């Protein structure tokens, strides 16, 4: 039935200019890896997302909601279904006093700039985190002692049943790289943050300090999906990988970063299979040497889902 009939149904609800077919996913992921998605939708409203999800569900068509692709590894054969990219158009924000409203697709770096320009503090940690606000809520993203749960007031989502609901911070069960969004398969539409008035100069100094730290410690000059593994309890993933002697370890064009062993970088034309193979090798070596089971935090989409990373 799909993708042609799905495409025709989508075009009845969403302008054709916001729909593409056979769209290379390597152009939409920070890894620069991934084959074509059958259909890609670039929604500009909540209604666009609701319509897309409803059409996919009615036709038993797979779909995936993505932000800016900064935590995503897509199969070399692509994605058979509908990929929905919120970062393209769903990026409005408003600031009213100490309260901030943001749509799911706004980049954290963009929102941080607006917030700091308004003299609000508490969001500096997010400035250098790649990705969108929606993805940050789903993962409870954090850095330098701050995380989304510290500033989030509410989030509006689509449930698996297609209902639109608002959840308070406490109801979202925000933990270390986890949330109700993940466990209940919710789709973040927009959310509200509560920050505090601060000294604009000090805010900008903290942002600059964090930016310098990232630049000195992370391989920002090469395509990657950020930290590959969650922090194991009592350890640091990058440190374990380094101690296992895997700095610079390479499979194909996927390589353990020379600068930060918690990153896998694409040093040329790495394939998804290269990355998956390297993840498996790292996990095996760390388990054998230290008895620690590393858990990836990147999202794997497409037929390589058959390989349990």
C-alpha positions in Angstrom: 0.0 0.0 0.0 2.8 2.4 0.7 4.6 4.6 0.0 2.5 5.9 -3.0 -0.9 5.7 -1.3 0.6 7.1 1.9 2.2 9.9 0.0 -1.1 10.8 -1.7 -2.9 10.9 1.6 -0.2 13.0 3.2 -0.4 15.5 0.4 -4.1 16.1 1.1 -3.2 17.5 4.5 0.3 18.8 4.1 1.7 21.1 1.4 3.8 19.1 -1.1 6.7 21.5 -0.5 7.0 20.0 3.0 7.2 16.4 1.7 10.1 14.6 0.0 10.5 11.1 -1.3 13.7 8.9 -1.3 15.4 11.5 0.9 19.0 10.6 1.8 19.2 10.4 5.6 23.0 11.1 5.5 22.0 14.7 4.8 19.9 14.8 8.0 22.2 13.2 10.6 25.3 14.6 12.3 27.0 11.2 11.6 26.5 11.9 7.8 25.4 8.3 7.5 22.2 6.7 6.3 20.4 5.6 3.1 17.1 7.1 1.8 13.9 7.4 3.7 10.8 6.5 1.6 9.0 9.7 2.6 10.2 12.6 4.7 7.8 15.2 6.2 8.9 18.6 7.4 5.9 19.7 9.6 5.4 23.3 10.4 2.5 22.9 12.9 1.2 20.5 15.5 -1.7 19.8 13.0 0.9 18.6 10.5 2.4 16.1 13.0 -1.0 14.9 14.2 -2.2 14.3 10.6 1.0 12.5 9.6 0.9 10.2 12.6 -2.8 9.4 12.1 -2.3 8.6 8.4 0.7 6.3 9.3 -1.2 4.5 12.0 -4.3 4.0 9.9 -2.2 2.4 7.2 0.1 0.5 9.5 3.0 2.4 8.1 6.2 2.8 10.2 7.1 6.3 11.1 9.8 8.0 13.1 9.9 11.4 14.7 13.3 13.0 14.6 14.7 16.3 15.7 18.0 17.4 14.0 19.5 14.0 13.7 22.3 14.5 16.2 21.7 11.3 18.2 20.7 9.1 15.3 22.3 6.3 13.3 20.3 5.3 10.2 20.7 2.1 8.3 22.7 2.2 5.1 19.6 0.9 3.3 17.6 3.8 4.7 14.2 3.8 6.3 11.1 2.1 5.0 8.4 4.4 6.1 7.8 8.1 7.0 10.5 10.1 8.7 9.2 13.3 10.4 11.8 16.0 11.0 10.6 18.6 13.5 13.8 20.7 13.4 13.0 22.0 9.9 10.1 24.3 10.8 8.8 23.5 14.4 11.2 26.0 16.0 9.2 28.9 17.5 9.9 30.3 20.9 8.5 33.0 23.2 9.9 34.5 26.4 7.6 36.1 29.0 9.4 37.2 32.1 11.1 34.1 33.5 8.9 31.7 31.5 10.1 30.3 28.1 8.0 28.5 25.5 9.6 26.5 22.8 8.5 24.1 20.1 10.0 20.7 19.9 12.1 21.4 16.8 14.0 24.5 18.1 17.8 23.8 18.4 19.1 24.0 22.0 21.8 26.4 20.8 19.2 28.8 19.3 17.0 28.7 22.3 20.0 29.2 24.6 20.9 32.3 22.6 17.4 33.8 23.0 17.4 33.0 26.7 20.8 34.5 27.4 19.9 37.6 25.3 16.9 38.0 27.6 19.1 37.9 30.7 17.8 34.6 31.9 20.1 32.0 33.6 19.8 28.3 34.2 20.0 27.2 30.6 23.7 27.8 29.9 24.5 24.1 30.1 22.3 23.4 27.0 24.1 25.9 24.7 26.6 23.4 23.3 24.4 20.3 23.3 23.6 19.4 19.8 20.0 18.7 18.9 16.5 20.0 19.6 14.4 20.8 22.6 12.1 17.9 22.0 14.9 15.5 21.9 16.4 17.0 25.0 13.2 16.5 26.9 13.0 12.9 25.7 16.6 12.2 26.8 16.6 14.6 29.8 19.8 16.0 28.2 22.3 17.5 30.4 25.9 18.8 30.7 28.1 20.6 33.2 25.9 19.9 36.2 22.6 21.0 34.6 19.9 19.0 32.9 16.5 19.6 31.3 14.6 18.4 34.4 16.0 21.3 36.4 14.2 23.9 34.2 11.3 22.1 32.5 7.8 23.1 33.8 5.6 21.1 31.3 5.6 19.4 28.0 2.8 18.8 25.5 2.8 15.4 23.7 1.0 13.1 21.4 0.2 9.8 23.1 0.3 6.4 21.2 -3.5 6.7 21.0 -3.3 10.0 19.2 -4.4 12.1 22.1 -2.7 15.4 22.9 -1.8 15.8 26.6 0.2 18.1 28.7 2.5 16.6 31.4 4.1 18.4 34.3 7.8 17.9 35.1 7.1 15.4 37.8 4.8 13.3 35.6 7.5 13.0 32.9 9.7 10.9 35.2 12.9 12.6 34.0 16.0 10.5 35.0 19.5 10.0 33.7 19.0 10.0 29.9 15.5 8.7 30.4 11.9 9.9 30.6 8.3 8.9 30.2 8.6 10.2 26.6 10.8 7.2 25.8 9.1 4.5 27.9 5.6 5.5 26.8 6.5 6.3 23.2 5.3 9.9 23.4 5.9 12.6 20.8 7.0 15.9 22.2 5.3 18.9 20.5 6.3 21.9 22.7 7.1 22.7 26.3 7.6 25.4 28.9 10.6 26.2 30.9 11.1 28.3 34.0 14.4 30.2 34.4 15.7 33.0 36.6 16.8 36.5 36.0 20.6 36.8 36.0 23.5 39.0 35.1 23.8 38.8 31.3 27.6 39.2 31.3 28.0 36.3 33.7 25.6 34.2 31.7 27.6 34.8 28.5 30.9 34.1 30.3 29.6 30.7 31.5 28.4 29.9 27.9 31.8 30.8 26.5 33.5 28.8 29.2 31.5 25.7 28.4 32.0 26.2 24.7 35.8 26.3 25.2 35.7 23.1 27.3 33.7 21.3 24.6 36.1 22.4 21.9 39.1 21.2 23.8 37.7 17.9 24.8 35.3 16.8 22.1 35.9 16.0 18.4 33.6 18.7 17.1 35.5 18.8 13.7 34.4 15.3 12.7 30.9 13.9 12.1 29.6 12.0 15.1 26.5 11.5 17.2 28.0 12.8 20.4 28.6 10.4 23.3 27.9 6.9 22.2 27.4 5.3 25.6 25.5 6.2 28.7 27.6 6.7 31.8 27.8 3.4 33.6 27.3 3.6 37.4 30.5 4.3 39.1 32.5 4.8 35.9 32.9 7.0 32.8 32.4 5.2 29.5 35.2 7.2 27.7 37.7 6.3 30.5 36.8 2.6 30.3 37.2 2.6 26.5 40.6 4.4 26.8 41.8 2.0 29.5 40.8 -0.9 27.3 43.3 0.4 24.8 40.7 1.3 22.2 41.7 5.0 21.5 41.8 5.3 17.7 40.4 1.8 17.2 38.9 1.7 13.7 36.5 -0.4 11.7 36.1 0.8 8.2 35.8 4.6 8.5 34.2 4.5 12.0 36.8 5.3 14.6 37.0 5.7 18.4 37.9 9.4 18.7 41.5 10.2 19.4 40.4 13.2 21.4 37.5 11.7 23.5 37.1 7.9 23.6 33.4 8.2 24.4 32.8 9.4 20.8 32.8 7.4 17.6 33.6 9.6 14.6 33.1 9.2 10.9 36.6 9.8 9.4 35.6 9.4 5.8 32.7 7.4 4.4 31.7 5.3 7.4 28.7 3.1 7.0 26.1 2.3 9.7 27.4 -1.3 9.7 30.9 0.1 10.5 29.6 2.0 13.5 27.5 -1.0 14.7 30.4 -3.3 14.4 32.7 -0.9 16.3 30.0 -0.5 19.1 29.9 -4.2 19.4 33.7 -4.5 19.6 33.9 -1.8 22.2 31.2 -3.4 24.3 32.9 -6.8 24.2 36.3 -5.5 25.1 35.1 -3.4 28.0 32.9 -6.3 29.3 35.9 -8.7 29.1 38.4 -6.3 30.8 36.2 -4.6 33.4 33.0 -6.6 33.7 31.0 -3.5 32.8 28.1 -3.6 30.3 28.1 -0.4 28.2 24.7 0.8 27.1 24.5 2.9 23.9 22.5 6.1 24.1 22.4 6.8 20.4 19.2 5.8 18.5 19.4 3.2 15.8 16.8 3.3 13.0 16.2 1.0 10.0 17.0 -2.6 9.3 20.1 -2.5 11.5 17.6 -2.5 14.4 18.0 -6.3 14.1 21.4 -5.8 15.6 21.0 -5.2 19.3 23.5 -2.5 20.3 
